């Protein structure tokens, strides 16, 4: 019965989203000032990012976020209702996605916070800080209910899940490292003033704003197509904010549970999670296998300092190539090439720089300073990634005992799909018989 309700709700929501999209696409942008009349044939480009909103509307966004987080936590932990979670998810997709055009975004706010921490002349908007902090605070108390029903990027992927397949475990473990690298690079680029990578490569903002370059539209469409069989690929294997949510969720005071009471290990929920976030019962066996695992674990722990040192060195060496993503560094390289006669044609950027009258030595000095910052940041990033890699290897070699089916508190998205599969508490179900059958 629940599956039918969700299926009907999904069809209804897709229809509403299409109508909403057509309405948004046909609405004209209100111009505060008349367009200038150029005689040269100049055509004014269309805006690609949403314009600034009034303080009242920005405050409304934070209020809606707070209410949505509260409702999502209530629906997941108290009502245990997948239908309510799904309906709220659709609202979030329409409001934070298509209506607000994906901005302000909790994922992108990572960059605002990073830039603020390393640039004293920048004051982060309070709304961006709220969008960054509120989901983390709720996750610390209630698990990843933000992912379940509030994040528009997660919602747009959730509505296209049709026939989810499991990702092979070794591949899933390897891909789970990508968000850590993406997070580190995003923080590094934002802190160094090289740009906001998350916003630049957001795969779904083009759909929300009805416009993006072809490559990004193709990337987003490919993720949605992949999402029909691999549930929420961006959330699981790309999203940098998911790293922070994962950490907070593991520390959460309360979290979604598969069963409302005692687990009888009936195995009905075993394949219910499309995100592979259910831990199966496991009892560690004694013998030679355990001894080998302990030796392997010992070697990993001993080699961790070497791996971290190597990661820091590699990151430091990659700092200079990474710094080319900064405008000042790329401009300095272009100027040097032109001055040495290795580039015959100038660019708009180099022509504009020469008109400023700033000495080339000043530009080169600024570029070297930025490169030094990237080297240091690259070293920190390399060490960070090496630590994450080592910790993951250690965790993979520690076999923990689980006596019942339970949600992995870090990777569980609190979507509520598993609720309907648990017979505990359902009318007419003989739990004693289920226990006997499961054993």
Secondary structure, DSSP 8 states (H G I E B T S, - for coil): -HHHHHHHHHHHHHHHHHHHHHHHHHS----SS-----SS-------SS-----HHHHHHHHHHHHHHHHHHHHIIIII--HHHHHHHHHHHIIIIIIITTT-S-TTTHHHHHHHHHH-TT----HHHHHHHHHHHHHHHHH-SHHHHHT-HHHHHHHTT--S-----HHHHHHHTTHHHHHHHHHHHHHHTTS--HHHHT-SSHHHHHT---HHHHHHHHHHHHHTTTSTTHHHHHT-SHHHHHHHHHHT-SS---SSSS------TTTT--TT--EE--B----SHHHHHHHHHHHHHHHHHHHHHHHHHHHHHHHHHHHHTTSHHHHHHHHHHHHHTT--SS--HHHHHHHHHT--HHHHHHHHHHHHHHHHHHHHHHHHHHHHHHHHHHHHHT----BSS-EE-TTT-----TTGGG--TT-TT--HHHHHHHH-
